[in-house]
Amino acid sequence: MDQQNFQSSGLFGSYLPGEPSLNVSVPSGAGTSISPYLNVDPYYLNQGGPQFIVPTGQARARGRFELAFSQIGSSVMAGAIYGALNGTRISARETKELSGKVRVSQMLNLVTKQGASSANSIGVIALMYSIMGLGLSWGRGTEDELNTLGAATATGLLYKSSAGVKKMAKGGAVGLALASAWCLWQNRDKLKSFHVQSL
């Protein structure tokens, strides 16, 4: 069959492969001509920036309030997973003498109780940390590492406050240590550049 006389037919009719009406250039860059399809300059549609809408005057980074929701939810889920795994370990050890449906039922009960208990505990800690962090952020009028350190320390102190002064101090120390590790990890690039400059 002769390729020159062959015409493709498709859903929208027939066209030739080299038909000039299909060759429409779409310009890019500021100040170029308008696209015939969009009636706007395509340069303004996507400039490689963030793909979310930011209200006028607001910072592009999400604040502590927006992050609190994801932190609390992920903490609850992590606690539930940890508790379920811990419950599986405990139930496998405690139900050795049982068998059949009784053992399965007992194992499911222990896994569910451990998962719910851990999810509740870690979720409460995350909620307390978020509230303390928001309070410090709003009270000081700035968002920095001091808010993170203060919120984590206060959360540890408050969470263990009913267990006595020694356990309360241990809780505060654990909160401070975890927050310090987090702040160091978040600022590792700054620390590396500072270390290189000091040498």
trRosetta pair geometry for C-beta under 8 A, 3 or more apart (Angstrom, degrees):
i j d omega theta_ij theta_ji phi_ij phi_ji
1 5 7.9 -119 172 67 82 100
1 6 6.3 74 140 -71 116 116
2 5 4.6 49 91 21 113 105
2 6 6.9 -176 94 -29 58 85
3 6 5.5 -50 -148 17 37 119
7 14 4.9 26 155 -168 119 124
7 15 7.7 155 -168 65 89 19
7 16 6.5 -59 -123 -83 82 71
8 14 6.6 154 84 -146 49 69
8 15 6.4 -27 69 61 98 67
8 16 7.7 142 24 -107 89 26
8 17 7.2 85 -1 -57 126 78
9 13 7.1 -72 -147 175 73 28
9 14 4.8 -36 -99 -87 73 83
10 13 7.0 -6 60 56 74 28
10 14 7.6 140 17 -94 69 34
10 15 7.4 -26 19 19 113 99
15 19 5.2 -89 -174 -3 94 150
15 22 6.7 80 -178 -49 142 133
16 19 4.5 125 60 -55 85 93
19 22 5.0 77 81 2 95 107
19 23 7.9 -176 98 -11 55 87
20 23 5.7 -56 -155 29 48 112
24 36 6.1 -93 -166 39 134 128
24 37 7.7 110 122 -34 149 104
26 35 5.3 18 -138 -117 86 108
26 37 7.7 -31 -102 22 111 115
26 42 6.0 36 171 -7 105 155
27 32 3.6 -151 145 144 136 137
27 33 5.2 111 5 50 150 76
27 35 7.1 -148 36 -73 76 72
27 41 7.7 -51 87 -146 105 79
27 42 7.1 159 79 33 59 108
27 43 8.0 -39 117 -37 83 101
28 32 6.7 50 68 28 14 156
28 42 6.1 -60 -101 85 69 111
28 43 5.8 123 -164 -79 57 85
29 32 5.1 86 72 -24 85 121
29 43 5.5 -68 81 -91 5 135
30 41 7.2 66 -129 150 46 148
30 43 5.1 -159 -70 127 52 159
30 44 7.9 81 -103 -58 80 81
31 41 8.0 54 -14 -136 13 152
32 41 6.5 131 64 -143 76 108
32 43 6.8 121 31 -28 105 127
33 41 7.9 173 115 -107 20 87
34 38 7.7 -135 177 77 84 82
34 39 6.2 16 167 -153 127 33
34 40 6.5 -107 -146 180 98 3
34 41 5.8 -81 -105 -70 64 63
35 38 4.4 36 80 33 124 99
35 39 7.2 -72 76 -23 75 21
35 40 6.8 -7 36 65 101 49
35 41 7.2 135 -8 -123 86 25
35 42 5.2 69 -37 -38 133 103
36 39 7.9 21 -162 -66 23 59
38 42 6.4 109 41 -76 152 83
38 45 7.6 -55 -176 -60 162 136
40 44 6.5 -89 158 56 112 117
40 45 7.1 114 104 -57 124 98
41 44 5.3 78 82 1 93 103
42 45 5.3 -40 -159 11 55 121
43 47 7.1 43 170 -87 66 91
44 47 7.4 -19 -136 -47 29 105
46 49 7.8 -157 -165 32 58 72
50 54 7.5 61 82 -30 136 117
50 60 6.4 161 -1 -165 152 115
54 58 5.4 -147 179 76 90 106
54 60 5.7 -51 -97 -108 160 64
55 58 4.6 66 67 -2 86 127
59 63 7.2 102 60 -61 119 93
62 66 4.2 -104 -171 83 106 135
62 67 5.6 127 121 -51 115 87
63 66 5.5 98 55 13 67 97
63 67 7.0 -133 105 0 36 96
63 137 7.6 134 -179 163 104 153
63 143 6.8 -142 -143 -72 82 157
64 67 5.6 -62 -144 45 33 110
64 68 6.3 52 154 -44 66 96
64 130 7.5 164 164 -152 95 73
64 133 5.3 -146 -170 132 140 113
64 134 5.7 -174 113 -87 122 66
64 137 5.1 -175 24 -33 148 166
64 143 6.2 -170 -30 -124 110 123
64 147 7.4 -89 -76 134 153 144
65 68 5.7 -39 -154 8 30 118
65 134 6.0 76 -83 -113 77 115
66 69 6.8 -50 -173 20 38 106
66 70 7.9 18 145 2 64 104
67 70 6.0 -64 -158 45 48 103
67 71 5.7 47 149 -25 79 112
68 71 5.6 -60 -143 40 30 113
68 72 6.1 26 162 -18 68 107
68 130 3.8 102 -138 -156 106 130
68 133 7.5 -178 -88 70 105 120
68 134 6.7 -9 -65 -53 145 117
69 72 6.2 -56 -146 36 25 105
69 73 6.3 18 159 -11 62 112
70 73 5.8 -58 -142 44 31 109
70 74 5.9 25 163 -14 68 111
71 74 6.2 -58 -140 42 23 103
71 75 6.1 26 158 -22 61 111
71 126 5.6 -172 136 -167 89 114
71 129 7.6 -102 140 89 137 116
71 130 6.0 159 80 -78 128 116
72 75 5.7 -58 -148 35 27 113
72 76 6.5 28 155 -20 63 104
72 123 6.3 62 -172 -152 80 77
72 126 4.6 157 -111 122 57 121
72 127 5.5 60 -121 -75 120 70
72 130 6.0 -48 -56 -19 105 151
73 76 5.8 -53 -150 33 31 110
73 77 6.5 26 154 -14 65 107
74 77 5.6 -54 -146 40 36 111
74 78 6.1 37 154 -20 68 106
75 78 5.7 -52 -142 38 30 110
75 79 6.2 32 156 -19 63 107
75 122 5.0 -152 167 142 93 99
75 123 5.7 148 106 -95 101 49
75 125 7.1 -136 175 74 143 89
75 126 3.5 163 45 -52 166 150
76 79 5.7 -56 -149 38 28 112
76 80 6.4 30 153 -20 64 105
76 119 5.0 49 -167 -169 70 93
76 122 6.7 170 -94 90 35 95
76 123 4.0 38 -88 -86 89 114
76 126 7.2 -106 -39 38 70 143
77 80 5.7 -52 -147 34 32 112
77 81 6.5 30 155 -17 65 105
77 119 7.5 35 -77 -125 16 107
78 81 5.8 -54 -148 37 32 110
78 82 6.2 31 154 -17 66 107
78 122 6.5 -106 84 135 92 157
79 82 5.7 -54 -143 40 31 110
79 83 6.0 29 158 -18 66 110
79 115 8.0 119 128 -168 69 54
79 118 4.3 -171 178 135 84 81
79 119 4.0 146 99 -100 108 39
79 120 7.4 -149 133 22 146 32
79 121 6.4 -179 -150 62 140 76
79 122 3.2 -171 -75 37 128 131
79 123 6.1 -108 27 -30 150 78
80 83 5.8 -56 -143 40 28 110
80 84 6.2 29 157 -21 64 107
80 115 4.7 41 -158 -176 68 94
80 116 7.3 26 -116 -80 87 34
80 118 6.6 165 -83 84 26 98
80 119 3.8 25 -64 -74 79 122
81 84 5.8 -54 -145 35 29 110
81 85 6.5 25 156 -14 63 106
81 115 7.7 50 -56 -132 14 99
82 85 6.0 -60 -150 39 29 107
82 86 6.1 25 154 -15 66 111
82 118 5.3 -136 85 160 97 151
82 122 7.6 92 41 -30 133 151
83 86 5.6 -56 -142 43 31 110
83 87 5.9 35 156 -22 66 108
83 114 4.3 179 179 137 86 73
83 115 3.9 151 99 -105 111 32
83 116 6.9 -142 126 22 157 29
83 117 6.0 162 -136 61 140 75
83 118 2.9 -170 -62 25 113 128
83 119 6.1 -89 12 -24 141 75
84 87 5.5 -52 -143 38 29 113
84 88 6.5 36 153 -24 62 101
84 111 5.3 41 -146 -174 69 94
84 114 6.7 152 -83 90 27 101
84 115 4.1 30 -62 -84 78 116
85 88 5.6 -48 -151 29 32 114
85 89 6.8 32 151 -17 62 103
86 89 5.7 -53 -153 35 35 112
86 90 6.3 30 152 -14 67 107
86 114 5.3 -146 88 169 96 138
86 118 6.9 119 35 -52 133 148
87 90 5.7 -54 -141 41 33 108
87 91 5.8 29 161 -17 68 110
87 110 4.9 168 -168 133 96 78
87 111 3.8 144 115 -113 129 43
87 112 7.3 173 171 13 167 28
87 113 6.8 147 -117 63 133 70
87 114 3.1 -178 -68 41 106 137
87 115 6.0 -67 -1 -32 142 78
88 91 6.0 -56 -137 40 25 106
88 92 6.3 29 160 -23 61 106
88 107 7.4 43 -125 -173 57 103
88 111 5.6 40 -63 -101 67 110
89 92 6.1 -56 -150 31 25 110
89 93 6.8 16 155 -11 60 109
90 93 6.0 -66 -156 39 32 107
90 94 5.9 10 159 -6 71 117
90 110 5.8 -139 94 167 106 133
90 114 6.6 148 33 -68 135 150
91 94 5.9 -63 -131 47 32 100
91 95 5.5 4 177 1 70 120
91 106 6.7 164 -152 123 106 81
91 107 4.0 116 156 -130 139 69
91 110 3.9 163 -77 71 109 140
91 111 6.0 -54 -10 -45 147 81
92 95 6.9 -64 -125 46 17 93
92 96 7.7 52 161 -67 51 77
92 107 7.2 51 -65 -121 54 117
93 96 6.8 -25 -172 -35 30 105
94 106 7.8 -127 104 147 101 122
94 110 7.0 147 57 -89 133 161
95 98 4.6 -49 -170 39 85 118
95 103 4.8 129 160 -144 124 85
95 106 4.9 154 -102 96 133 129
95 107 5.7 -98 22 -63 160 86
95 110 7.8 -147 -31 1 121 143
98 102 5.1 -123 -169 106 116 104
98 103 3.8 159 113 -81 106 85
98 106 5.9 70 67 25 171 146
99 102 7.0 42 67 53 38 101
99 103 5.4 0 -111 -20 11 129
100 103 6.1 116 54 16 38 97
100 104 7.3 -77 135 0 37 100
101 104 5.5 -55 -145 40 38 112
101 105 6.0 39 157 -21 70 107
102 105 5.9 -55 -148 37 28 111
102 106 6.3 26 155 -17 63 109
103 106 5.8 -57 -145 39 30 110
103 107 6.2 31 156 -20 65 108
104 107 5.8 -56 -147 37 29 111
104 108 6.3 29 155 -18 64 107
105 108 5.8 -55 -148 36 29 110
105 109 6.4 32 153 -20 63 105
106 109 5.7 -53 -150 34 32 113
106 110 6.5 27 155 -15 65 106
107 110 5.9 -57 -149 38 31 107
107 111 6.2 29 155 -18 66 108
108 111 5.8 -55 -142 39 30 110
108 112 6.1 29 159 -18 65 109
109 112 5.9 -60 -147 38 26 109
109 113 6.2 22 158 -15 64 110
110 113 5.9 -56 -142 39 29 108
110 114 6.1 25 161 -15 65 110
111 114 6.1 -59 -144 40 26 107
111 115 6.1 26 158 -19 63 112
112 115 5.9 -57 -144 38 26 111
112 116 6.2 21 161 -15 64 109
113 116 6.0 -58 -145 39 27 106
113 117 6.1 25 159 -19 64 112
114 117 5.8 -57 -143 38 28 111
114 118 6.2 22 161 -13 65 110
115 118 6.2 -60 -145 40 25 104
115 119 6.1 24 159 -18 64 111
116 119 5.8 -56 -142 39 28 111
116 120 6.2 30 158 -21 64 108
117 120 5.9 -56 -149 35 27 111
117 121 6.4 23 156 -16 63 108
118 121 5.8 -55 -144 37 32 109
118 122 6.1 18 164 -7 68 110
119 122 6.4 -62 -140 45 25 100
119 123 5.8 27 159 -21 63 117
120 123 5.8 -60 -142 40 23 113
120 124 6.3 24 159 -21 62 106
121 124 6.0 -57 -152 32 27 109
121 125 6.6 25 152 -16 62 105
122 125 5.5 -50 -149 36 37 114
122 126 6.3 37 152 -19 66 105
123 126 5.7 -54 -146 38 32 110
123 127 6.2 34 154 -20 65 106
124 127 5.6 -52 -145 37 32 113
124 128 6.3 32 155 -18 65 105
124 159 7.5 129 118 -119 105 106
125 128 5.9 -55 -148 38 29 110
125 129 6.2 30 154 -19 64 108
125 155 6.2 90 -162 167 73 123
125 159 5.9 15 -104 -96 87 148
126 129 5.7 -54 -145 38 31 112
126 130 6.3 31 156 -20 65 107
127 130 5.8 -55 -147 36 29 110
127 131 6.4 26 156 -16 64 107
128 131 5.9 -57 -147 38 30 109
128 132 6.2 27 156 -16 66 108
128 155 4.6 131 115 -130 110 97
128 158 6.2 -161 -170 85 139 130
128 159 6.4 172 61 -66 166 97
129 132 5.9 -57 -145 40 28 108
129 133 6.1 28 157 -19 65 111
129 151 5.4 88 -162 148 67 107
129 152 6.2 23 -130 -93 111 57
129 155 4.5 -11 -80 -73 73 158
129 175 8.0 -170 -99 -143 107 115
130 133 5.7 -56 -143 39 28 111
130 134 6.3 29 157 -19 64 106
130 151 8.0 68 -73 -179 11 139
131 134 5.8 -53 -147 36 29 110
131 135 6.3 30 154 -19 63 107
132 135 5.7 -56 -149 37 30 113
132 136 6.4 26 156 -15 65 107
132 150 7.2 -150 154 120 110 80
132 151 3.9 147 107 -139 106 81
132 154 4.8 174 -147 82 147 126
132 155 5.6 -135 12 -57 149 89
132 158 7.9 -176 -68 10 133 143
133 136 5.9 -56 -146 40 30 108
133 137 6.0 31 156 -21 65 110
133 147 5.6 83 -149 156 74 102
133 148 6.7 23 -118 -96 115 48
133 151 3.8 5 -69 -94 73 165
134 137 5.6 -57 -143 38 29 112
134 138 6.1 20 162 -11 66 109
135 138 6.2 -60 -143 42 25 103
135 139 5.8 22 160 -17 64 116
135 151 8.0 142 50 -101 89 99
136 139 5.7 -58 -136 42 26 110
136 140 5.9 8 170 -3 66 114
136 146 7.7 -146 165 116 132 81
136 147 4.3 161 110 -134 124 85
136 150 5.3 140 -109 87 156 131
136 151 5.7 -123 11 -60 138 94
137 140 6.6 -63 -137 46 19 96
137 142 7.3 -118 -149 84 62 31
137 143 5.2 19 -135 -92 110 81
137 147 5.2 51 -69 -139 75 153
138 141 7.4 25 -176 -74 28 46
140 146 7.6 148 -115 93 175 120
140 147 6.7 -138 35 -77 140 103
142 147 7.7 -161 97 -37 70 123
143 147 6.2 -58 -141 21 51 152
144 147 6.0 119 60 5 53 97
144 148 7.9 -106 118 2 41 93
145 148 5.3 -53 -155 37 47 114
145 149 6.1 45 151 -18 75 105
145 183 4.6 79 -144 -137 119 132
145 186 7.9 178 -98 71 105 130
145 187 7.4 -34 -74 -30 138 138
146 149 5.7 -54 -143 41 33 109
146 150 5.9 30 159 -16 67 111
147 150 5.9 -57 -140 42 26 108
147 151 5.9 24 161 -18 64 111
148 151 6.0 -57 -141 38 24 108
148 152 6.3 19 161 -15 62 111
148 179 5.2 167 142 -161 88 111
148 182 6.7 -126 167 92 136 122
148 183 5.9 154 90 -71 140 108
149 152 6.1 -60 -146 39 25 107
149 153 6.2 21 159 -15 63 111
149 176 6.4 41 -163 -135 83 73
149 179 4.8 154 -105 125 49 136
149 180 6.7 54 -110 -70 102 69
149 183 6.7 -18 -59 -33 95 147
150 153 5.9 -59 -144 39 28 108
150 154 6.0 23 160 -14 66 111
151 154 5.9 -57 -142 41 27 108
151 155 6.1 31 156 -23 63 108
151 179 7.5 149 68 -105 76 145
152 155 5.7 -53 -146 34 29 113
152 156 6.6 29 156 -17 62 104
152 175 4.0 175 153 172 76 91
152 176 6.2 150 104 -78 107 33
152 178 6.0 -148 -170 76 139 96
152 179 3.4 -175 32 -50 158 129
152 182 7.9 161 -65 29 155 133
153 156 5.9 -56 -152 36 31 109
153 157 6.4 28 152 -17 65 108
153 172 5.0 39 -167 -162 75 84
153 175 4.9 164 -92 100 29 117
153 176 4.5 38 -88 -69 98 90
153 179 7.0 -80 -36 21 74 145
154 157 5.6 -54 -146 39 33 112
154 158 6.0 27 158 -15 68 110
154 172 7.7 30 -77 -120 19 94
154 175 7.5 -124 38 128 33 158
155 158 6.0 -59 -141 42 27 105
155 159 5.9 28 161 -23 65 111
155 175 5.3 162 68 -125 88 144
156 159 5.9 -54 -138 34 25 110
156 160 6.5 -5 170 10 61 111
156 170 7.9 -123 169 109 116 45
156 171 3.7 176 173 148 80 74
156 172 4.4 161 96 -87 112 29
156 173 7.1 -138 136 34 153 35
156 174 5.3 169 -130 64 139 84
156 175 2.9 -142 -24 -17 122 121
156 176 7.1 -90 26 -15 148 69
157 160 6.9 -83 -153 52 20 88
157 161 6.3 48 151 -68 63 94
157 168 5.5 46 -151 179 63 90
157 169 7.8 23 -110 -89 83 31
157 171 5.9 160 -77 93 25 106
157 172 4.1 33 -64 -75 86 107
157 175 7.3 -84 -15 26 66 145
158 161 5.4 -24 -147 -21 34 123
159 171 5.5 -159 69 -170 94 142
160 163 5.0 -55 -171 35 77 118
160 167 4.7 -136 176 134 122 90
160 168 4.7 -178 104 -99 96 47
160 170 6.7 -88 132 68 172 83
160 171 3.2 178 9 -29 133 148
160 172 7.7 -115 47 -25 119 68
161 168 5.2 59 -101 -111 46 119
161 171 8.0 -95 -41 57 54 150
163 167 3.8 -50 107 80 119 147
163 168 6.7 169 63 -49 83 72
163 171 8.0 117 47 -30 124 129
164 167 5.1 80 63 21 86 100
164 168 6.5 -145 97 -11 40 95
165 168 5.4 -57 -144 37 29 116
165 169 6.3 31 157 -20 65 103
166 169 5.9 -54 -152 34 29 109
166 170 6.5 28 150 -17 63 105
167 170 5.3 -49 -146 37 38 115
167 171 6.3 43 152 -23 66 102
168 171 5.7 -51 -150 33 31 113
168 172 6.6 31 152 -16 63 104
169 172 5.7 -53 -149 37 33 111
169 173 6.3 34 152 -20 65 106
170 173 5.6 -55 -146 37 32 112
170 174 6.3 34 154 -20 66 104
171 174 5.8 -52 -146 34 31 110
171 175 6.4 31 154 -17 63 106
172 175 5.7 -55 -148 38 32 112
172 176 6.2 31 154 -18 66 107
173 176 5.7 -54 -145 38 31 111
173 177 6.2 31 155 -20 65 107
174 177 5.8 -55 -145 37 30 111
174 178 6.3 27 157 -16 65 107
175 178 6.0 -57 -145 38 28 107
175 179 6.2 23 158 -14 64 111
176 179 5.9 -59 -144 42 28 108
176 180 6.1 31 156 -23 64 108
177 180 5.7 -53 -145 35 28 112
177 181 6.5 29 156 -18 63 105
178 181 5.8 -54 -150 36 31 110
178 182 6.4 31 152 -19 64 107
179 182 5.5 -53 -147 37 34 114
179 183 6.2 33 155 -19 67 105
180 183 5.8 -54 -145 37 30 109
180 184 6.3 30 156 -17 64 106
181 184 5.8 -56 -147 38 29 110
181 185 6.3 28 155 -18 64 108
182 185 5.8 -59 -149 38 29 109
182 186 6.2 28 155 -19 66 109
183 186 5.7 -53 -143 38 31 111
183 187 6.2 1 165 7 66 113
184 187 6.4 -74 -140 54 25 90
184 188 6.8 60 153 -74 61 76
184 191 7.0 24 -157 -40 75 155
185 188 5.8 -11 -155 -40 33 112
187 190 4.6 -41 -177 40 89 118
187 191 5.8 95 123 -26 86 96
188 191 5.5 -55 -145 38 34 113
188 192 6.3 38 155 -23 67 103
189 192 5.8 -51 -148 33 31 111
189 193 6.5 26 156 -13 64 105
190 193 5.9 -58 -148 40 31 106
190 194 6.2 31 153 -19 66 109
191 194 5.6 -54 -144 39 31 113
191 195 6.2 34 155 -22 65 106
192 195 5.7 -55 -147 35 29 111
192 196 6.4 28 154 -17 64 105
193 196 5.7 -52 -145 37 33 110
193 197 6.3 33 154 -20 65 107
194 197 5.7 -55 -146 37 31 110
194 198 6.3 28 156 -20 65 108
195 198 5.9 -56 -146 35 29 110
195 199 6.8 27 155 -19 62 103
196 199 6.1 -57 -154 31 32 108
